[in-house]
Amino acid sequence: MDWRPNLRDALERLTVDQLKERLKLVPTDRRPSRKGDLVGLIAHVLLEEDLGPIWGRLSDLDLKALSEAVHAWSGRFDRARFKVKYGALPAHYARDPYRYGYGGRAGETKLSYLPLFFYQDEIPPDLRARLASALLPPEANCIETTPPEALPEVFVPEDADPEGYPVWRHSTEPLVRQDLPALLRLIEAGRVSVGPKTGVASAASVKAIEGLLVGGDWYRPEDDLGLERWAGGPIRPIKPYAWPLLLQIGGLAKVDGSKLALTPKGRKALGEPLESTVKLLFERWQTKGKPDELRRVDLIKGQTSKGAQLTAVAGRRQAIADMLEICPQGEWIAVDHFFRYMQLEGDDFEVTNNPWKLYFAEANYGSLGYEGCASFEILQARYALAYLFEYLATLGIIDVVYTLPYHVRGGYSGCWGTDELAFLSRYDGLLYLRLNALGAYCLGLTDTYVPVVETVPPLLEARPDGSLAQLRAPMAAEQLLLEQYAEAQPDGRWRLRLDAAMTSAARADERARLRDFLEQSLDGELPAPLTRFLAEAEERATALRDEGSARLFACRDAAFAAMLSTDPVTAPHCLRAGERLIVVPQAKLNAFHKALAKLGYAMPEILTAS
């Protein structure tokens, strides 16, 4: 049941002066003065008489406003969604809110007839029911796609170099297929330092990670203009910043002192299918990921203040993911169209419940609480750009087309403190996105994933002397494995190290890794010398087995040691370790204690490590 007031109730809530203003819009010569008569006359005309005379005076935008409200928005007029869809507002909603009446001065603004239908931006249910049969439904919202051949090769923003900026296009699935294992190897080697509390990679580690990633970061060092913070600040890093955070949230790595270390789950991921690991990282980031992506929009200040009242990030991320689920897989979509559709469908989200506490440059003058400064373009769009470009694109879930961020995306020029900004966020250059097969799998749109695997020529060739000749430049993950298991030779060859192979073979979860790497890197089966090498490494690595901790006891003489190691009461719990020494496994210490007591002896005081 609709509990909103019907037309008569809505009219009763108006003053006599307001009713007389509306009566001027009704095609009748009657001019009653009593409130009850005014209400009755206006309601009678709108609900029972021919609306043709009024209909003919409505503008095209007026009719669209009525159609959207009646058929799409449950009787309510949504200014923001209407302006996004049609580019302008009807005259009634575009007028000066401080000017009395329903039109401007003579010749200034055309008289609007919408106040006859909208009451506090809502059409009463009984009037809406009558209008439903008279109005055609509005044009359905749809996501516009762009064919690959129509994607730009150069982007020329306003007030910029007429030659424009380069535009880069990346399919991210092949990138993450190489980047993820390489990063896990780098962490395994103890070469990623992070802040112990923040988990953010150090500057040196960011550089190491960037050097490892296929193609490096989204932007090259020379792309960064080195702007001061007040003008925008640096545009890098992006991917090297995100990866350590993603791996920690996903439980694949953890902070160990000042460095990242692989967890058992991280070591296991090295042998798991890529899609299962990426899906795990995506799902964990959705609910647990931190910090808030908005924190990366450095120019929006006040985010950590108590009064900022930022909304839960999980809800924001889910709103964007829900919109991605609607996107046709494999089709390029302009980011602006993506945002437009999000607003039209009413599936956008709030970033803060108190924009007054967020600000540009200065807390009072630059507050986002002022009109137009907490817009979708400033808050929701900038948050979404960070989430999409820094995390989803890094994970290989969406493909991207992007340019430099300088002067590419506006929407903030009317806010105090933004005059000198070259961009609002380092992610402003994202132009198009495409949901790929890996992304569809991670979002649960498909049950299976067929990997996009490029044919790669062999990396190594086995030589008769047991060395390995390098046939091509290794990828980052391959280079790390070569350095881990082999020693570079002066002639460009590699020779496997027995000590490294034994270290790998000693761990059950690592035992097959070297063999798998060699089989993938060589053209054909492993030659006999390499097979023998691996067998010897495994034999040597498993020659000893750890049986756990034990206690060593010295007996008063050899005869007592012999008695303890042979007596049926104590012998099952100890081993002789020398003329006067016996060893008791830690797990059998209590049993040995009881056995000694049965023979009439006491356990000596157990020494503790100092």
C-alpha positions in Angstrom: 0.0 0.0 0.0 1.2 3.5 -0.9 1.0 5.6 2.3 1.8 8.9 0.5 -0.9 11.5 0.5 -3.4 11.5 -2.4 -4.0 14.7 -4.5 -6.6 16.3 -2.2 -4.4 15.7 0.9 -1.4 17.2 -0.8 -3.4 20.3 -1.8 -4.8 20.6 1.7 -1.2 21.0 3.0 -0.6 24.1 0.9 -1.5 27.6 2.0 -4.2 29.6 0.2 -1.6 31.8 -1.5 0.1 28.6 -2.8 -3.2 27.2 -4.0 -4.0 30.5 -5.8 -0.6 30.3 -7.6 -1.5 26.8 -8.8 -5.0 27.8 -9.8 -3.4 30.3 -12.3 -2.1 27.2 -14.2 -5.6 25.6 -14.4 -7.6 26.3 -17.5 -10.8 27.6 -15.8 -12.5 31.0 -15.3 -13.5 30.2 -11.8 -11.6 31.9 -9.0 -12.8 30.8 -5.6 -11.2 32.3 -2.5 -12.0 29.7 0.2 -9.3 27.0 0.7 -11.8 24.1 0.5 -13.1 25.4 -2.9 -9.6 25.9 -4.2 -8.6 22.3 -3.3 -11.8 20.9 -4.8 -11.5 22.8 -8.1 -7.9 21.9 -8.7 -8.4 18.3 -7.8 -11.5 18.0 -10.0 -9.7 19.4 -13.0 -6.6 17.2 -12.6 -8.4 13.9 -11.8 -11.6 14.2 -13.9 -11.5 16.8 -16.6 -9.6 16.7 -19.9 -5.9 17.4 -19.4 -5.4 18.3 -23.1 -5.2 22.1 -22.5 -2.6 21.6 -19.8 -0.8 18.9 -21.8 -0.2 21.2 -24.7 1.6 23.8 -22.5 4.1 21.3 -21.1 7.6 21.4 -22.6 9.4 18.4 -23.8 11.5 18.3 -20.6 8.3 18.6 -18.6 6.8 15.6 -20.3 10.0 13.6 -19.8 10.0 14.5 -16.1 6.5 13.3 -15.7 7.2 10.1 -17.6 10.3 9.3 -15.5 8.5 10.0 -12.3 5.3 8.0 -13.2 6.9 5.0 -14.8 10.5 4.7 -13.5 10.9 6.5 -10.2 7.8 5.5 -8.2 6.2 8.9 -8.5 9.2 11.0 -7.3 11.3 13.4 -9.4 15.0 12.8 -9.1 16.9 15.9 -10.1 20.3 14.3 -10.2 19.3 11.3 -12.3 17.2 13.5 -14.6 20.1 15.9 -15.3 22.5 13.0 -15.9 20.1 11.4 -18.5 18.9 14.5 -20.3 21.6 17.1 -19.7 19.2 19.7 -18.3 16.4 20.2 -15.8 12.8 21.3 -16.6 12.3 25.1 -16.1 10.5 24.5 -12.8 13.5 22.8 -11.3 16.1 25.0 -12.9 14.6 28.3 -11.6 16.0 30.3 -8.8 14.7 28.6 -5.6 14.5 32.0 -3.8 12.2 33.6 -6.4 8.6 33.4 -5.5 6.1 31.8 -7.9 6.4 29.3 -10.8 8.0 31.6 -13.4 10.6 34.3 -13.5 10.2 37.9 -14.6 8.4 38.6 -17.8 10.3 37.2 -20.7 12.9 35.6 -18.4 11.6 32.1 -17.8 8.6 30.3 -19.4 5.8 29.6 -16.9 6.0 26.0 -15.6 3.0 23.7 -15.3 4.8 21.0 -13.3 3.7 22.3 -9.9 0.2 21.1 -10.8 1.6 17.5 -10.7 4.5 17.6 -8.2 4.0 18.2 -4.5 7.3 18.2 -2.6 8.8 16.5 -5.7 6.2 13.7 -5.6 3.2 12.9 -7.7 0.3 11.8 -5.5 -0.7 8.2 -6.1 -4.2 8.8 -7.4 -2.9 11.4 -9.9 0.0 9.2 -10.9 -2.5 6.4 -11.7 -4.3 8.7 -14.1 -1.1 9.9 -15.7 0.2 6.4 -16.3 -2.2 5.7 -19.1 -1.5 9.1 -20.7 2.2 9.0 -20.7 4.5 6.7 -22.7 7.2 5.0 -20.6 10.6 6.7 -20.9 13.4 5.4 -23.0 15.1 2.5 -21.1 18.6 3.1 -19.7 21.4 1.1 -21.3 25.1 0.8 -21.1 26.8 2.2 -24.1 29.7 0.2 -25.5 32.6 1.3 -27.7 34.0 -0.9 -30.5 37.8 -1.5 -30.2 38.5 0.4 -33.4 36.8 3.5 -32.0 39.0 3.7 -28.9 41.2 6.8 -29.0 45.0 6.7 -29.6 45.6 10.2 -28.4 43.7 12.2 -25.8 43.6 16.0 -26.0 42.2 17.7 -22.8 41.2 21.3 -22.7 44.0 23.8 -22.1 46.7 21.2 -22.8 49.4 20.5 -25.4 47.5 20.4 -28.7 49.5 17.2 -29.5 47.6 15.5 -26.7 48.5 12.7 -24.3 49.3 9.1 -25.3 46.6 6.6 -24.6 47.5 3.1 -23.3 45.4 0.0 -23.7 46.1 -3.1 -21.5 44.6 -6.6 -21.3 45.3 -7.3 -17.7 44.8 -11.1 -17.6 48.2 -11.9 -19.1 49.9 -9.4 -16.8 48.6 -10.8 -13.6 49.4 -14.3 -14.8 53.1 -13.3 -14.6 53.0 -10.6 -11.9 51.3 -12.7 -9.1 53.8 -15.6 -9.0 56.7 -13.2 -9.4 55.6 -11.1 -6.4 55.1 -14.2 -4.3 58.7 -15.3 -5.2 60.0 -11.8 -4.3 58.3 -12.0 -0.9 59.6 -15.5 -0.4 63.1 -14.2 -1.0 62.6 -11.6 1.7 63.0 -8.6 -0.6 59.8 -6.7 0.3 60.0 -4.3 3.2 56.8 -2.8 4.6 55.7 -0.5 7.5 55.0 -2.8 10.5 51.7 -1.1 11.2 50.5 0.0 7.8 51.7 -2.9 5.7 52.6 -0.3 3.0 55.7 -1.1 0.9 58.8 1.0 1.4 60.1 3.2 -1.4 62.9 0.7 -2.2 60.4 -2.2 -2.2 58.1 -0.2 -4.5 60.9 0.2 -6.9 61.8 -3.5 -6.7 58.2 -4.5 -7.3 57.8 -2.2 -10.2 60.9 -3.7 -11.8 59.3 -7.1 -11.5 55.9 -6.3 -13.0 55.4 -6.9 -16.7 55.5 -3.4 -18.2 56.1 -1.9 -14.7 53.5 0.4 -13.2 50.6 2.0 -15.1 52.7 5.1 -15.5 56.4 5.4 -16.2 58.7 7.6 -14.1 58.9 10.1 -17.0 55.1 10.5 -17.1 55.1 12.1 -13.6 55.5 15.8 -13.9 56.7 16.1 -10.3 54.0 18.4 -9.2 53.9 19.8 -5.7 51.2 18.4 -3.4 49.1 21.5 -3.6 49.0 21.1 -7.4 48.1 17.4 -7.4 51.2 15.6 -6.3 52.8 12.4 -7.7 50.9 10.0 -10.0 52.9 7.0 -9.0 53.0 4.3 -7.5 49.7 2.5 -8.3 50.2 -1.2 -8.9 53.3 -1.6 -6.7 51.3 0.1 -3.9 48.3 -2.2 -4.2 50.0 -5.6 -4.6 51.5 -5.9 -1.0 48.2 -4.8 0.5 46.2 -7.3 -1.6 48.5 -10.2 -0.7 48.3 -9.4 3.0 44.5 -9.1 3.1 44.3 -12.3 1.1 46.4 -14.1 3.7 49.1 -15.0 1.3 51.7 -12.8 3.0 52.2 -11.4 6.5 54.4 -8.8 8.2 57.4 -10.4 9.8 59.4 -7.7 11.5 60.0 -5.1 8.8 59.5 -7.5 5.8 56.7 -9.5 4.2 56.9 -13.3 4.5 54.9 -15.9 2.7 52.3 -17.7 4.7 51.6 -21.4 4.2 48.6 -20.3 2.1 50.9 -18.1 0.0 53.3 -21.0 -0.7 50.4 -23.1 -1.6 49.2 -20.4 -4.0 52.3 -20.9 -6.1 50.9 -24.2 -7.2 47.2 -23.2 -7.3 45.3 -22.2 -10.5 45.6 -18.4 -11.0 41.9 -17.8 -11.1 41.3 -19.3 -7.6 44.0 -17.1 -6.1 42.7 -14.0 -7.8 39.2 -14.7 -6.8 40.3 -15.2 -3.2 42.2 -11.9 -3.2 39.2 -10.1 -4.8 36.6 -11.5 -2.3 38.9 -10.7 0.7 39.5 -7.2 -0.5 35.8 -6.6 -1.0 35.0 -7.2 2.7 38.3 -6.7 4.5 40.5 -4.5 2.4 42.2 -1.5 3.9 43.0 1.3 3.8 39.9 2.9 2.4 40.5 3.7 -1.3 39.4 7.3 -0.7 42.6 7.8 1.3 44.5 7.5 -2.0 42.6 10.6 -3.2 45.1 12.7 -1.3 43.6 16.1 -2.1 40.4 15.4 -0.2 41.4 16.3 3.4 39.7 15.6 6.7 39.1 11.9 6.0 40.4 10.8 9.4 38.5 13.3 11.5 35.9 12.0 13.9 33.1 13.9 12.2 33.8 12.7 8.7 31.4 9.8 9.0 32.7 7.9 6.0 30.5 5.1 5.0 31.5 1.4 5.2 33.9 0.6 2.3 32.4 -2.9 1.8 29.1 -1.3 0.7 30.8 1.0 -1.7 32.9 -1.8 -3.3 29.8 -4.0 -3.6 27.9 -1.2 -5.4 30.6 -0.9 -8.0 30.9 -4.7 -8.3 27.2 -4.9 -8.8 27.4 -2.5 -11.7 30.2 -4.4 -13.2 28.1 -7.5 -13.2 25.6 -5.7 -15.5 28.4 -4.8 -18.0 28.6 -7.0 -21.1 31.7 -9.1 -20.8 34.4 -8.4 -23.4 33.0 -5.0 -24.4 34.7 -1.6 -23.8 32.7 0.9 -21.8 33.6 4.5 -21.3 34.1 5.2 -17.7 31.8 8.3 -18.0 29.1 6.0 -19.4 29.7 3.5 -16.6 29.2 6.3 -14.0 26.2 7.7 -15.9 24.5 4.3 -15.9 25.2 3.9 -12.2 23.4 7.1 -11.5 20.5 6.5 -13.8 19.8 3.1 -12.2 20.0 4.6 -8.8 22.8 2.1 -7.9 25.3 4.7 -6.7 26.5 4.9 -3.1 27.3 7.5 -0.5 30.9 8.1 0.6 30.2 10.2 3.6 27.3 11.2 5.8 28.9 14.5 6.6 30.6 16.2 3.7 31.2 19.4 5.8 34.1 17.6 7.5 35.9 16.9 4.2 37.7 19.7 2.5 40.1 21.0 -0.1 43.2 22.9 1.1 41.5 24.6 4.2 38.8 23.2 6.5 36.5 26.2 6.5 36.6 27.8 3.1 37.3 24.5 1.3 34.6 22.4 2.9 32.8 19.9 0.6 29.6 20.8 2.4 29.1 23.8 0.2 26.8 23.4 -2.8 28.2 21.3 -5.6 31.3 20.2 -3.7 30.0 16.8 -2.6 28.8 15.9 -6.0 29.0 12.4 -7.6 31.8 13.6 -9.8 33.9 14.6 -6.8 33.2 11.9 -4.2 31.7 8.7 -5.7 33.5 9.0 -9.1 36.9 9.6 -7.5 36.4 6.8 -5.1 35.3 4.4 -7.9 38.3 5.4 -10.1 40.7 4.5 -7.3 39.0 1.2 -6.7 38.8 0.2 -10.3 42.3 1.4 -11.5 44.4 0.5 -8.4 42.8 -2.7 -7.3 40.6 -4.4 -9.9 42.8 -3.6 -12.8 45.9 -4.7 -10.9 44.1 -8.0 -10.1 43.4 -8.6 -13.8 39.6 -8.3 -13.3 39.1 -5.4 -15.8 41.1 -4.4 -18.8 41.8 -0.7 -19.1 42.4 2.2 -21.5 43.9 5.3 -19.9 45.9 8.4 -20.4 47.8 10.8 -18.2 45.6 12.3 -15.4 46.5 16.0 -16.0 43.4 18.2 -16.7 41.4 15.1 -18.0 38.5 15.0 -15.6 36.8 18.1 -14.1 33.9 18.5 -11.9 35.6 20.3 -9.0 36.5 23.8 -10.4 33.7 25.5 -8.6 35.1 24.5 -5.2 37.3 26.7 -3.1 41.0 25.8 -3.1 41.1 23.9 -6.4 42.2 26.6 -8.8 45.8 25.3 -9.1 45.0 21.6 -9.3 46.1 19.7 -12.4 43.9 16.8 -11.3 41.9 15.7 -8.4 43.2 12.1 -8.2 46.1 10.2 -9.9 43.4 7.9 -11.3 41.6 10.6 -13.3 43.2 9.3 -16.5 41.1 6.1 -16.6 39.0 6.4 -19.8 37.6 2.9 -20.6 37.2 -0.4 -18.9 36.3 -3.9 -20.0 35.1 -6.8 -17.9 37.3 -9.8 -19.0 36.9 -13.5 -18.5 38.9 -13.6 -15.3 36.7 -10.8 -13.9 33.5 -12.6 -14.9 34.7 -15.6 -13.0 35.7 -13.6 -9.9 32.3 -11.9 -9.9 30.5 -15.2 -10.0 29.1 -14.7 -13.5 30.6 -17.9 -14.8 31.4 -21.2 -13.0 34.5 -22.0 -15.0 37.4 -20.0 -16.3 39.4 -20.7 -19.4 42.8 -19.1 -19.0 44.2 -16.8 -21.7 47.6 -18.5 -22.0 50.1 -17.1 -24.6 52.5 -19.6 -26.2 55.9 -18.9 -24.9 59.1 -20.3 -26.4 61.4 -22.5 -24.3 63.5 -20.6 -21.8 66.3 -23.1 -21.4 68.2 -25.9 -23.2 70.0 -28.7 -21.4 73.7 -29.1 -22.4 75.7 -32.4 -22.2 77.8 -31.0 -19.4 74.7 -30.5 -17.2 74.5 -26.8 -17.6 71.5 -24.9 -18.9 71.7 -22.5 -21.9 69.4 -19.5 -21.8 67.4 -19.2 -25.1 65.5 -16.0 -24.4 65.1 -13.2 -21.8 63.4 -14.6 -18.7 60.2 -13.2 -17.4 60.3 -11.8 -13.9 59.1 -14.9 -12.1 61.4 -17.1 -14.2 64.4 -14.8 -13.3 63.7 -15.2 -9.6 63.5 -19.0 -9.9 66.8 -19.1 -11.9 68.5 -17.0 -9.2 67.1 -19.2 -6.5 68.1 -22.6 -7.9 71.0 -21.9 -10.2 74.3 -19.9 -10.5 74.9 -17.7 -13.5 78.0 -18.7 -15.6 80.2 -16.3 -17.5 79.1 -17.7 -20.9 75.4 -16.9 -20.3 74.6 -20.3 -19.1 73.2 -21.4 -15.7 74.3 -24.3 -13.5 72.0 -25.8 -10.9 73.1 -25.6 -7.3 72.8 -28.8 -5.3 72.4 -27.0 -2.0 69.4 -24.9 -3.3 67.9 -28.0 -4.9 68.2 -29.9 -1.6 66.7 -27.0 0.4 63.7 -27.1 -2.0 63.4 -30.9 -1.9 63.5 -30.9 2.0 60.0 -29.3 2.1 57.1 -31.4 0.9 55.2 -28.4 -0.5 58.4 -27.3 -2.5 59.5 -30.7 -3.6 58.0 -30.6 -7.1 58.5 -26.9 -7.8 62.0 -27.2 -9.3 61.0 -30.1 -11.4 57.9 -28.3 -12.6 60.0 -25.2 -13.5 62.5 -27.2 -15.4 59.9 -29.2 -17.3 58.1 -25.9 -18.3 61.3 -24.2 -19.3 62.9 -26.9 -21.4 61.7 -28.0 -24.8 60.8 -31.6 -24.2 61.4 -34.1 -21.4 64.1 -33.7 -18.8 67.4 -35.3 -20.0 68.9 -38.1 -17.9 71.6 -35.9 -16.2 68.9 -33.5 -14.8 66.7 -36.4 -13.7 69.7 -37.9 -11.8 70.5 -34.5 -10.3 67.0 -34.0 -9.0 66.9 -37.6 -7.6 70.2 -37.1 -5.8 69.0 -33.8 -4.3 65.8 -35.4 -3.1 67.7 -38.4 -1.7 70.1 -36.2 0.2 67.3 -33.9 1.4 65.2 -36.7 2.8 68.1 -38.8 4.3 67.2 -37.3 7.8 63.9 -36.9 9.4 63.0 -34.7 12.3 61.4 -36.8 15.1 60.8 -33.9 17.4 62.4 -32.5 20.6 64.0 -34.7 23.3 65.8 -34.5 26.7 69.3 -35.7 27.2 70.1 -37.3 30.7 73.5 -38.2 32.1 73.5 -41.4 34.3 75.8 -41.9 37.3 77.5 -44.8 35.6 77.4 -47.0 32.5 75.6 -49.8 34.3 72.7 -47.6 35.3 72.4 -46.3 31.7 72.4 -49.9 30.4 69.7 -50.9 32.9 67.4 -48.0 31.9 67.7 -48.7 28.2 67.0 -52.5 28.6 64.5 -52.7 31.5 61.0 -53.5 30.1 59.5 -50.7 32.3 61.8 -47.8 31.1 63.2 -49.1 27.8 60.1 -48.2 25.6 60.5 -44.5 26.6 64.3 -43.9 26.1 67.3 -44.6 23.9 70.9 -45.0 24.9 73.0 -42.2 23.4 76.5 -43.1 24.8 78.2 -44.9 27.7 76.5 -42.8 30.4 73.8 -40.9 28.3 70.2 -41.7 27.5 67.7 -39.7 25.4 64.0 -39.3 26.2 61.7 -37.9 23.5 59.7 -34.9 24.8 56.5 -36.7 24.0 57.5 -39.6 26.3 58.9 -37.5 29.2 55.8 -38.0 31.4 55.8 -41.8 30.7 59.5 -42.1 31.5 58.9 -40.2 34.7 56.3 -42.7 35.9 58.4 -45.6 34.8 61.4 -44.3 36.8 59.1 -44.1 39.9 58.0 -47.7 39.5 61.7 -48.7 39.6 62.2 -46.6 42.7 64.0 -43.7 41.1 63.2 -40.0 40.8 63.3 -37.7 37.8 66.0 -35.1 38.1 65.2 -31.4 38.0 64.4 -30.3 34.4 66.7 -27.5 33.4 65.2 -24.6 31.5 67.0 -22.6 28.8 68.4 -19.4 30.1 
